[in-house]
Amino acid sequence: MKKIYSPNRLIGLAYYFFFISTLSMIWPSNTKQKSNPTPSVMNGNSIVQIKTTVLYPSFILPWKYKNPETRYSSGIYVGNGQILVPAQAIYFYTNIEIKKFGSLQTYQAKMLRMDPDLGLALLKIDDPIFDKNLIPVHFPDELSFPGKGIVVENEEYRNLQEKSLRLIRMDVDFYSNGYIDLPFIEIKSEERLDGIGELIIDEITRVPQGILYQFKTDQNTGKMIPNFMIRQFLSNEELPFKGFRYRPLTDKTTREFYGLKKDDLGILIAEVVCKSSADGVLLLEDVLLEVDGYKIDPKGFFEHPKFGKLPVSFLFHSVQAKKSLRLKILREKKEKIIQFPLKPIDSESIRIPFGNTRFEKPKYLILGGMVFIELSETYLMEYGNQWRTRVGKELLYLNDFHKFATNKSERKFVVISQVLPIAANKTYHGFQQVLVQDFNGTTIDSLEHLKNLYEKNKDEFIKIDTKEGTEIFFFTNQMKDLDAEIQKTFGNIKLSNL
């Protein structure tokens, strides 16, 4: 028998269905499909907080340290108790504490290794329970570029934030202030970001794209280390270094001089670094035409099939699983095909350390109250924001044009940073930023060489010649007394850290 509902019952049912439909609009069902997010991004089990206490040395008073600082950054769990962090966050660390997302417990970490050119470091936590509930992040080869991304931040306890950004373009730069110019992705965001190691994922696929390394709030732009470079670091592969500098060949007269035809491209090899990949392979005034089939334009760019126009350094510094490159050059107006071996940078190629400190403390030697150091850009920068106007012109010139060794005979530059004043060295109290050349007639190659010459000296006198022509004299038999007076006067300081 067919049921007949009263008008009041029908009105009630109508209100019921209206209420249910309205509630579903404002409170979406938990079963709604999502864009296949990775569990690590959704629950924070891959992002950790890092608190680092750092103690930077003084490069002017190298036996002393500056005031301790505390730095905060993000870290990314990559498995086996290891955390990926930006190197800038842990330089000269004395203590590293790690907190997992949603936990107040802290774990002690130590550094496994660092790449100062790429700006990445790997930390290790030995506590066996640290890995519990953590999900490692894997960085794939694919890069969704250009496109939209999300920055994942773990700023506070149980507070995982996601902020939007756009991946704009790829370029090559010394973004970690290292020796090697490397590829990075320029990002843009209207939100406030820290730029201290946050994970960046693709907005749609949520696949890891890279790590945010820098962000300028006033410009709303930053730099991301792309995933393929992170993979290279995690695989413990050393970065290759091309080992040469070049000059553009844009004017017609110069191009004709080197034998280039009208439609030829190419750049001029202007400097070859000693003990580098280019040493013995490229010559000064070679013209580089092609690298592995990519034509190099007169300004030093090539056309990448995916990323567009990029500097030639990309082909040398971002290669994977390659031991050499095929170069087409013009030498003495004749085309040649050569194989270019890819080798990491040799520390002996650096005459003047520059950029980041590479976690290396300044070396020093005190003789007769004179503080000897090796010239470095970090030392010069200790003179403040206006350091280029406060340091000697000769030191500034050397720093700008002689950072790299171009032949095996070139040496480090030894400098008298200052003189610790006592009565016996009164004549030299005004010495500061003075280049040293000889010790008892022998040319000084490095600080270790100077120490060795001093310890083996059998002469009655010590004579040190400066580059500007001044001669410094001490009696050999008085040096121990001078050193004892220095230690007594200046608080028993250590006279050398070599």
LUMLUMKE-415533 format. One record per residue (C-alpha): x, y, z; residue in three letters. Coordinates in Angstrom, 2 decimals, m for minus. Example, Ala and Ser with C-alpha at 12.3 -4.5 7.8 and 13.67 -1.06 7.14 Angstrom:
! residues 2
REC, 12.30, m4.50, 7.80, ALA
REC, 13.67, m1.06, 7.14, SER
***
This chain:
! residues 498
REC, 0.00, 0.00, 0.00, MET
REC, 1.47, 3.35, m1.05, LYS
REC, 2.49, 5.64, 1.84, LYS
REC, 1.09, 9.16, 1.91, ILE
REC, 3.13, 11.80, 3.80, TYR
REC, 1.49, 14.75, 5.43, SER
REC, 2.48, 18.28, 4.26, PRO
REC, 4.27, 18.95, 7.59, ASN
REC, 6.33, 15.76, 7.21, ARG
REC, 7.33, 16.72, 3.67, LEU
REC, 8.45, 20.17, 4.84, ILE
REC, 10.51, 18.55, 7.61, GLY
REC, 12.26, 16.24, 5.15, LEU
REC, 13.01, 19.17, 2.88, ALA
REC, 14.67, 21.08, 5.76, TYR
REC, 16.65, 17.96, 6.69, TYR
REC, 18.13, 17.46, 3.21, PHE
REC, 18.86, 21.21, 2.92, PHE
REC, 20.77, 21.10, 6.22, PHE
REC, 22.82, 18.05, 5.18, ILE
REC, 23.75, 19.56, 1.83, SER
REC, 24.74, 22.87, 3.43, THR
REC, 26.88, 21.14, 6.05, LEU
REC, 28.73, 19.18, 3.35, SER
REC, 29.62, 22.44, 1.62, MET
REC, 31.19, 24.07, 4.65, ILE
REC, 32.73, 20.87, 6.07, TRP
REC, 34.30, 18.83, 3.23, PRO
REC, 34.43, 15.08, 3.57, SER
REC, 37.71, 13.54, 4.75, ASN
REC, 37.45, 11.11, 1.86, THR
REC, 37.95, 13.85, m0.72, LYS
REC, 40.76, 12.86, m3.11, GLN
REC, 43.99, 14.73, m2.82, LYS
REC, 46.90, 15.26, m5.24, SER
REC, 48.90, 12.27, m4.02, ASN
REC, 50.87, 14.09, m1.28, PRO
REC, 53.93, 12.45, 0.19, THR
REC, 53.39, 11.45, 3.85, PRO
REC, 56.53, 13.33, 4.92, SER
REC, 55.15, 16.64, 3.70, VAL
REC, 51.70, 16.13, 5.20, MET
REC, 52.67, 15.08, 8.72, ASN
REC, 56.02, 16.82, 9.12, GLY
REC, 57.93, 13.59, 9.69, ASN
REC, 60.76, 14.66, 7.44, SER
REC, 61.28, 18.27, 8.55, ILE
REC, 63.29, 19.03, 11.69, VAL
REC, 64.29, 22.15, 13.56, GLN
REC, 67.98, 22.86, 14.09, ILE
REC, 69.49, 25.05, 16.78, LYS
REC, 73.21, 25.66, 16.36, THR
REC, 75.65, 27.44, 18.65, THR
REC, 78.54, 28.85, 16.62, VAL
REC, 81.83, 30.40, 17.69, LEU
REC, 83.60, 32.26, 14.88, TYR
REC, 87.34, 32.92, 15.09, PRO
REC, 88.78, 36.38, 14.64, SER
REC, 90.90, 36.69, 11.51, PHE
REC, 92.64, 39.82, 12.82, ILE
REC, 93.37, 38.34, 16.26, LEU
REC, 93.43, 34.69, 15.14, PRO
REC, 94.11, 33.25, 18.62, TRP
REC, 90.80, 34.71, 19.80, LYS
REC, 87.13, 33.96, 19.14, TYR
REC, 84.19, 36.28, 18.65, LYS
REC, 81.10, 36.19, 20.84, ASN
REC, 79.04, 33.00, 20.49, PRO
REC, 75.90, 33.14, 18.37, GLU
REC, 72.78, 30.99, 18.14, THR
REC, 71.36, 30.14, 14.72, ARG
REC, 68.11, 28.48, 13.75, TYR
REC, 67.48, 26.62, 10.51, SER
REC, 65.47, 23.84, 8.91, SER
REC, 66.76, 20.37, 8.24, GLY
REC, 65.56, 17.55, 5.99, ILE
REC, 65.71, 13.91, 7.03, TYR
REC, 67.32, 11.79, 4.29, VAL
REC, 67.55, 8.46, 6.16, GLY
REC, 70.00, 6.57, 8.42, ASN
REC, 69.96, 9.24, 11.10, GLY
REC, 71.19, 11.88, 8.64, GLN
REC, 69.92, 15.43, 8.21, ILE
REC, 70.55, 17.68, 5.19, LEU
REC, 71.18, 21.32, 6.13, VAL
REC, 72.57, 24.50, 4.55, PRO
REC, 76.27, 24.81, 5.38, ALA
REC, 75.91, 28.47, 6.30, GLN
REC, 73.89, 27.48, 9.38, ALA
REC, 76.62, 25.38, 11.02, ILE
REC, 79.98, 26.98, 10.18, TYR
REC, 82.22, 26.83, 13.29, PHE
REC, 79.56, 25.07, 15.33, TYR
REC, 80.20, 24.07, 18.94, THR
REC, 76.82, 22.45, 19.53, ASN
REC, 73.96, 21.27, 17.29, ILE
REC, 70.52, 20.38, 18.67, GLU
REC, 67.77, 18.74, 16.61, ILE
REC, 64.03, 18.66, 17.31, LYS
REC, 61.59, 16.49, 15.41, LYS
REC, 58.19, 17.81, 14.39, PHE
REC, 55.66, 17.55, 17.24, GLY
REC, 58.30, 16.67, 19.85, SER
REC, 60.04, 18.63, 22.59, LEU
REC, 62.94, 16.18, 22.87, GLN
REC, 66.31, 17.39, 21.61, THR
REC, 68.99, 15.27, 19.96, TYR
REC, 72.69, 16.04, 19.64, GLN
REC, 74.14, 16.03, 16.12, ALA
REC, 77.59, 16.10, 14.59, LYS
REC, 78.71, 17.02, 11.08, MET
REC, 79.52, 14.16, 8.70, LEU
REC, 80.68, 16.22, 5.73, ARG
REC, 80.25, 19.53, 3.98, MET
REC, 80.49, 20.98, 0.49, ASP
REC, 81.32, 24.69, 0.89, PRO
REC, 80.85, 25.37, m2.84, ASP
REC, 77.38, 23.86, m3.04, LEU
REC, 76.53, 25.17, 0.43, GLY
REC, 75.23, 21.90, 1.87, LEU
REC, 76.18, 19.82, 4.90, ALA
REC, 75.14, 16.44, 6.24, LEU
REC, 74.54, 15.92, 9.97, LEU
REC, 74.44, 12.62, 11.84, LYS
REC, 72.43, 11.74, 14.97, ILE
REC, 73.69, 8.60, 16.70, ASP
REC, 70.71, 8.17, 19.04, ASP
REC, 69.04, 4.89, 17.89, PRO
REC, 65.51, 6.16, 18.60, ILE
REC, 65.90, 9.30, 16.50, PHE
REC, 64.85, 7.54, 13.26, ASP
REC, 61.56, 6.37, 14.75, LYS
REC, 58.55, 7.67, 12.77, ASN
REC, 60.76, 9.71, 10.45, LEU
REC, 60.26, 9.39, 6.71, ILE
REC, 63.26, 10.13, 4.46, PRO
REC, 62.96, 12.63, 1.61, VAL
REC, 64.20, 11.45, m1.78, HIS
REC, 65.23, 14.02, m4.36, PHE
REC, 64.40, 12.85, m7.91, PRO
REC, 66.10, 13.84, m11.14, ASP
REC, 62.97, 15.52, m12.54, GLU
REC, 62.53, 19.25, m12.05, LEU
REC, 59.14, 20.90, m12.61, SER
REC, 60.38, 24.11, m14.10, PHE
REC, 59.12, 26.73, m14.54, PRO
REC, 56.19, 26.21, m12.21, GLY
REC, 54.63, 26.77, m8.83, LYS
REC, 55.94, 25.34, m5.61, GLY
REC, 55.39, 25.17, m1.88, ILE
REC, 57.85, 25.93, 0.89, VAL
REC, 57.46, 23.58, 3.86, VAL
REC, 58.45, 25.17, 7.18, GLU
REC, 58.61, 23.67, 10.66, ASN
REC, 58.80, 26.85, 12.72, GLU
REC, 57.24, 25.90, 16.03, GLU
REC, 56.11, 22.90, 18.03, TYR
REC, 53.28, 21.18, 16.09, ARG
REC, 53.16, 24.02, 13.59, ASN
REC, 53.95, 22.95, 10.03, LEU
REC, 53.44, 25.75, 7.51, GLN
REC, 53.22, 25.69, 3.73, GLU
REC, 53.86, 28.87, 1.75, LYS
REC, 53.53, 29.37, m1.99, SER
REC, 56.19, 30.49, m4.45, LEU
REC, 57.04, 30.45, m8.15, ARG
REC, 60.09, 28.94, m9.80, LEU
REC, 61.15, 31.67, m12.24, ILE
REC, 64.37, 30.79, m14.04, ARG
REC, 67.63, 28.89, m13.82, MET
REC, 70.99, 30.63, m13.68, ASP
REC, 74.55, 30.01, m12.51, VAL
REC, 76.19, 31.87, m9.64, ASP
REC, 78.51, 31.62, m6.62, PHE
REC, 75.45, 31.59, m4.36, TYR
REC, 77.22, 29.97, m1.41, SER
REC, 80.26, 32.27, m1.82, ASN
REC, 82.34, 29.30, m2.88, GLY
REC, 84.99, 28.81, m5.56, TYR
REC, 82.66, 27.23, m8.14, ILE
REC, 79.70, 28.86, m9.87, ASP
REC, 76.80, 26.43, m9.78, LEU
REC, 73.23, 26.24, m11.09, PRO
REC, 70.37, 27.55, m8.97, PHE
REC, 66.68, 28.30, m9.46, ILE
REC, 65.48, 31.84, m8.85, GLU
REC, 62.23, 31.82, m6.90, ILE
REC, 59.70, 34.54, m6.17, LYS
REC, 57.21, 34.67, m3.29, SER
REC, 54.96, 37.31, m1.77, GLU
REC, 55.22, 35.58, 1.60, GLU
REC, 57.95, 36.01, 4.17, ARG
REC, 60.53, 33.22, 3.94, LEU
REC, 63.71, 32.59, 5.92, ASP
REC, 65.92, 31.03, 3.26, GLY
REC, 67.73, 28.74, 5.68, ILE
REC, 67.21, 25.25, 4.34, GLY
REC, 63.45, 24.94, 3.83, GLU
REC, 62.22, 22.11, 1.62, LEU
REC, 60.53, 23.16, m1.64, ILE
REC, 58.02, 20.79, m3.27, ILE
REC, 56.01, 20.97, m6.46, ASP
REC, 52.55, 22.44, m5.90, GLU
REC, 50.71, 19.67, m7.79, ILE
REC, 52.80, 16.51, m7.55, THR
REC, 54.38, 17.49, m4.20, ARG
REC, 57.65, 16.00, m5.42, VAL
REC, 60.74, 17.59, m3.76, PRO
REC, 62.29, 20.22, m6.03, GLN
REC, 65.14, 21.55, m3.93, GLY
REC, 66.22, 23.52, m0.86, ILE
REC, 65.75, 27.25, m0.31, LEU
REC, 69.18, 28.74, 0.30, TYR
REC, 68.62, 32.51, 0.24, GLN
REC, 65.68, 34.87, 0.37, PHE
REC, 65.63, 38.68, 0.16, LYS
REC, 62.46, 39.97, 1.79, THR
REC, 62.78, 43.46, 0.30, ASP
REC, 62.85, 41.97, m3.23, GLN
REC, 60.62, 38.92, m2.63, ASN
REC, 63.18, 36.75, m4.43, THR
REC, 65.40, 33.88, m3.40, GLY
REC, 67.64, 31.06, m4.61, LYS
REC, 66.91, 27.34, m4.55, MET
REC, 69.49, 24.56, m4.84, ILE
REC, 67.92, 22.25, m7.46, PRO
REC, 67.27, 18.59, m6.72, ASN
REC, 69.81, 17.23, m9.22, PHE
REC, 72.63, 19.08, m7.45, MET
REC, 71.40, 17.78, m4.08, ILE
REC, 71.47, 14.23, m5.46, ARG
REC, 75.07, 14.77, m6.51, GLN
REC, 75.97, 15.89, m2.97, PHE
REC, 74.16, 12.99, m1.30, LEU
REC, 75.95, 10.52, m3.57, SER
REC, 79.22, 11.96, m2.24, ASN
REC, 80.47, 12.98, m5.68, GLU
REC, 83.00, 15.80, m5.78, GLU
REC, 82.06, 18.82, m7.86, LEU
REC, 84.18, 19.33, m10.98, PRO
REC, 85.91, 22.66, m11.51, PHE
REC, 86.46, 23.95, m15.04, LYS
REC, 89.66, 25.77, m14.06, GLY
REC, 89.65, 28.60, m16.57, PHE
REC, 88.32, 32.10, m17.01, ARG
REC, 87.18, 33.55, m20.30, TYR
REC, 86.49, 36.84, m22.03, ARG
REC, 83.63, 37.57, m24.41, PRO
REC, 84.44, 37.93, m28.12, LEU
REC, 81.83, 40.41, m29.27, THR
REC, 83.71, 42.96, m31.38, ASP
REC, 84.44, 42.28, m35.04, LYS
REC, 88.11, 43.30, m34.99, THR
REC, 89.07, 40.94, m32.15, THR
REC, 87.17, 38.07, m33.73, ARG
REC, 88.95, 38.55, m37.02, GLU
REC, 92.31, 38.66, m35.21, PHE
REC, 91.70, 35.18, m33.74, TYR
REC, 90.56, 33.78, m37.09, GLY
REC, 86.83, 33.59, m36.42, LEU
REC, 84.54, 33.68, m39.41, LYS
REC, 81.41, 35.78, m39.65, LYS
REC, 79.03, 33.13, m38.35, ASP
REC, 81.41, 31.56, m35.82, ASP
REC, 80.67, 31.75, m32.12, LEU
REC, 83.09, 31.26, m29.24, GLY
REC, 84.80, 32.83, m26.19, ILE
REC, 88.48, 33.56, m25.49, LEU
REC, 90.37, 31.61, m22.80, ILE
REC, 91.92, 34.34, m20.67, ALA
REC, 93.29, 32.43, m17.65, GLU
REC, 94.08, 28.80, m16.85, VAL
REC, 94.28, 27.75, m13.20, VAL
REC, 97.24, 25.62, m12.15, CYS
REC, 96.48, 21.96, m11.25, LYS
REC, 92.92, 22.28, m12.54, SER
REC, 90.95, 20.41, m15.20, SER
REC, 92.08, 22.96, m17.80, ALA
REC, 95.77, 22.88, m16.89, ASP
REC, 97.69, 21.36, m19.81, GLY
REC, 94.52, 20.99, m21.87, VAL
REC, 93.53, 24.56, m22.72, LEU
REC, 95.99, 27.30, m23.58, LEU
REC, 95.75, 31.06, m23.22, LEU
REC, 94.06, 32.61, m26.27, GLU
REC, 92.34, 29.38, m27.28, ASP
REC, 88.82, 30.07, m28.53, VAL
REC, 86.19, 27.76, m27.08, LEU
REC, 83.55, 27.04, m29.74, LEU
REC, 81.55, 24.04, m28.48, GLU
REC, 81.13, 21.89, m25.37, VAL
REC, 79.68, 18.41, m25.93, ASP
REC, 77.93, 19.65, m29.06, GLY
REC, 76.51, 22.83, m27.49, TYR
REC, 77.59, 25.96, m29.34, LYS
REC, 78.94, 28.73, m27.13, ILE
REC, 77.91, 32.25, m28.13, ASP
REC, 80.35, 35.23, m28.01, PRO
REC, 79.12, 36.21, m24.52, LYS
REC, 79.66, 32.76, m23.00, GLY
REC, 76.12, 31.36, m23.12, PHE
REC, 74.55, 28.28, m24.71, PHE
REC, 70.97, 27.18, m25.34, GLU
REC, 69.80, 24.44, m22.97, HIS
REC, 66.92, 22.37, m24.38, PRO
REC, 64.87, 22.68, m21.17, LYS
REC, 66.21, 25.61, m19.15, PHE
REC, 66.91, 28.07, m21.96, GLY
REC, 70.01, 30.27, m22.21, LYS
REC, 72.62, 29.48, m19.55, LEU
REC, 76.29, 30.37, m18.88, PRO
REC, 78.87, 27.90, m20.17, VAL
REC, 79.88, 27.01, m16.58, SER
REC, 76.69, 24.95, m16.31, PHE
REC, 78.12, 22.39, m18.73, LEU
REC, 81.26, 21.91, m16.63, PHE
REC, 79.92, 22.20, m13.07, HIS
REC, 76.60, 20.36, m13.15, SER
REC, 77.42, 17.24, m15.13, VAL
REC, 76.51, 13.85, m13.68, GLN
REC, 78.22, 10.53, m14.25, ALA
REC, 80.71, 12.09, m16.67, LYS
REC, 84.47, 11.92, m16.51, LYS
REC, 85.23, 14.21, m19.45, SER
REC, 83.72, 16.57, m22.01, LEU
REC, 84.32, 16.91, m25.73, ARG
REC, 85.46, 20.43, m26.62, LEU
REC, 85.75, 22.08, m30.01, LYS
REC, 88.32, 24.88, m29.92, ILE
REC, 90.15, 27.22, m32.26, LEU
REC, 93.90, 27.24, m31.61, ARG
REC, 96.16, 29.38, m33.75, GLU
REC, 93.23, 29.77, m36.19, LYS
REC, 92.83, 26.01, m36.61, LYS
REC, 89.90, 23.95, m35.30, GLU
REC, 90.69, 21.11, m32.89, LYS
REC, 88.65, 18.53, m30.98, ILE
REC, 89.99, 17.77, m27.50, ILE
REC, 88.86, 15.73, m24.50, GLN
REC, 88.52, 17.78, m21.32, PHE
REC, 88.92, 15.76, m18.08, PRO
REC, 86.69, 16.79, m15.19, LEU
REC, 88.52, 17.09, m11.86, LYS
REC, 87.63, 18.68, m8.51, PRO
REC, 89.35, 21.86, m7.42, ILE
REC, 92.84, 21.48, m5.93, ASP
REC, 93.39, 23.49, m2.73, SER
REC, 96.93, 24.29, m3.89, GLU
REC, 95.40, 26.21, m6.80, SER
REC, 94.12, 28.84, m4.37, ILE
REC, 96.64, 31.54, m3.51, ARG
REC, 94.18, 33.73, m1.61, ILE
REC, 91.21, 31.97, 0.02, PRO
REC, 88.01, 33.89, m0.67, PHE
REC, 84.26, 33.64, m0.26, GLY
REC, 83.06, 31.53, 2.64, ASN
REC, 85.56, 30.34, 5.23, THR
REC, 85.14, 26.67, 4.21, ARG
REC, 85.11, 25.90, 7.95, PHE
REC, 88.85, 26.61, 8.13, GLU
REC, 90.30, 28.52, 11.06, LYS
REC, 92.90, 31.20, 10.28, PRO
REC, 96.51, 30.07, 10.62, LYS
REC, 98.98, 32.34, 12.37, TYR
REC, 102.55, 32.56, 13.68, LEU
REC, 103.86, 35.09, 16.22, ILE
REC, 107.59, 35.90, 16.10, LEU
REC, 108.98, 38.70, 18.25, GLY
REC, 105.46, 40.04, 18.70, GLY
REC, 104.80, 40.18, 14.96, MET
REC, 101.61, 38.41, 13.93, VAL
REC, 102.12, 36.61, 10.62, PHE
REC, 99.13, 35.29, 8.68, ILE
REC, 98.35, 34.18, 5.12, GLU
REC, 96.39, 36.69, 3.10, LEU
REC, 92.70, 35.84, 2.72, SER
REC, 89.62, 37.77, 1.71, GLU
REC, 88.02, 36.97, 5.06, THR
REC, 90.91, 38.73, 6.82, TYR
REC, 90.42, 41.83, 4.68, LEU
REC, 86.67, 41.80, 5.29, MET
REC, 87.28, 41.93, 9.05, GLU
REC, 87.89, 45.64, 8.57, TYR
REC, 84.14, 46.27, 8.29, GLY
REC, 81.57, 47.01, 5.63, ASN
REC, 83.86, 49.58, 4.02, GLN
REC, 86.83, 47.21, 4.02, TRP
REC, 87.75, 47.95, 0.40, ARG
REC, 88.56, 51.54, 1.41, THR
REC, 90.33, 50.56, 4.64, ARG
REC, 92.85, 47.97, 3.47, VAL
REC, 96.07, 48.60, 1.56, GLY
REC, 95.79, 49.04, m2.20, LYS
REC, 98.34, 46.32, m2.91, GLU
REC, 96.44, 43.78, m0.82, LEU
REC, 93.23, 44.80, m2.54, LEU
REC, 94.84, 44.37, m5.97, TYR
REC, 96.17, 40.92, m5.08, LEU
REC, 92.77, 39.86, m3.75, ASN
REC, 91.00, 41.00, m6.92, ASP
REC, 93.41, 39.59, m9.52, PHE
REC, 95.62, 36.90, m7.98, HIS
REC, 93.30, 34.55, m6.08, LYS
REC, 94.25, 31.58, m8.27, PHE
REC, 97.69, 30.20, m9.06, ALA
REC, 98.44, 30.08, m12.80, THR
REC, 101.81, 28.29, m12.52, ASN
REC, 103.51, 26.01, m9.99, LYS
REC, 105.99, 28.66, m8.83, SER
REC, 103.32, 31.00, m7.49, GLU
REC, 103.03, 31.02, m3.72, ARG
REC, 100.79, 32.07, m0.85, LYS
REC, 101.02, 35.66, 0.37, PHE
REC, 102.31, 36.07, 3.95, VAL
REC, 101.33, 39.27, 5.75, VAL
REC, 102.25, 40.95, 9.03, ILE
REC, 98.75, 41.59, 10.29, SER
REC, 99.89, 43.67, 13.28, GLN
REC, 102.56, 43.91, 15.96, VAL
REC, 101.91, 43.12, 19.63, LEU
REC, 103.75, 46.02, 21.26, PRO
REC, 106.57, 45.47, 23.72, ILE
REC, 109.69, 47.56, 24.27, ALA
REC, 111.96, 45.30, 22.18, ALA
REC, 109.92, 45.70, 18.99, ASN
REC, 109.12, 49.38, 19.39, LYS
REC, 110.59, 50.21, 15.96, THR
REC, 107.91, 48.11, 14.26, TYR
REC, 104.80, 49.03, 16.26, HIS
REC, 103.24, 50.72, 13.24, GLY
REC, 103.41, 47.67, 11.00, PHE
REC, 100.01, 46.57, 9.78, GLN
REC, 98.90, 44.79, 6.58, GLN
REC, 102.54, 44.49, 5.47, VAL
REC, 103.46, 41.91, 2.79, LEU
REC, 106.46, 39.76, 3.67, VAL
REC, 108.87, 38.57, 0.99, GLN
REC, 112.10, 36.96, 2.34, ASP
REC, 113.47, 35.35, 5.49, PHE
REC, 117.27, 35.60, 5.65, ASN
REC, 117.38, 35.83, 1.86, GLY
REC, 114.97, 32.94, 1.15, THR
REC, 111.65, 33.71, m0.53, THR
REC, 108.72, 32.76, 1.71, ILE
REC, 106.19, 30.43, 0.06, ASP
REC, 103.71, 30.03, 2.90, SER
REC, 103.25, 30.40, 6.64, LEU
REC, 104.44, 26.83, 7.21, GLU
REC, 107.54, 27.62, 5.14, HIS
REC, 108.25, 30.69, 7.30, LEU
REC, 107.94, 28.63, 10.48, LYS
REC, 110.28, 25.98, 9.07, ASN
REC, 112.88, 28.59, 8.09, LEU
REC, 112.70, 30.13, 11.57, TYR
REC, 113.07, 26.82, 13.41, GLU
REC, 116.08, 25.76, 11.29, LYS
REC, 117.80, 29.15, 11.42, ASN
REC, 121.43, 28.98, 12.62, LYS
REC, 122.42, 32.57, 11.76, ASP
REC, 123.20, 35.19, 14.37, GLU
REC, 120.55, 37.50, 12.99, PHE
REC, 117.02, 37.17, 11.66, ILE
REC, 116.33, 39.45, 8.71, LYS
REC, 112.85, 39.69, 7.26, ILE
REC, 112.36, 41.69, 4.08, ASP
REC, 108.97, 43.18, 3.28, THR
REC, 107.58, 43.70, m0.21, LYS
REC, 107.81, 47.47, 0.18, GLU
REC, 111.54, 47.28, 0.92, GLY
REC, 111.67, 47.55, 4.73, THR
REC, 114.08, 45.28, 6.60, GLU
REC, 113.21, 43.80, 10.01, ILE
REC, 116.10, 42.68, 12.26, PHE
REC, 116.19, 40.56, 15.42, PHE
REC, 119.01, 38.76, 17.23, PHE
REC, 118.34, 35.04, 17.01, THR
REC, 119.32, 34.45, 20.64, ASN
REC, 116.80, 37.02, 21.93, GLN
REC, 113.70, 35.47, 20.32, MET
REC, 112.85, 33.15, 23.22, LYS
REC, 112.95, 36.06, 25.66, ASP
REC, 110.72, 38.13, 23.36, LEU
REC, 108.21, 35.31, 23.07, ASP
REC, 108.13, 34.87, 26.85, ALA
REC, 107.51, 38.62, 27.31, GLU
REC, 104.70, 38.52, 24.73, ILE
REC, 102.99, 35.67, 26.56, GLN
REC, 103.38, 37.40, 29.92, LYS
REC, 102.08, 40.73, 28.61, THR
REC, 99.18, 39.40, 26.54, PHE
REC, 97.80, 36.65, 28.70, GLY
REC, 99.87, 33.57, 27.83, ASN
REC, 98.56, 33.45, 24.27, ILE
REC, 99.49, 30.57, 22.00, LYS
REC, 102.24, 31.70, 19.61, LEU
REC, 101.19, 29.52, 16.69, SER
REC, 98.43, 27.14, 15.62, ASN
REC, 100.38, 25.49, 12.79, LEU
***
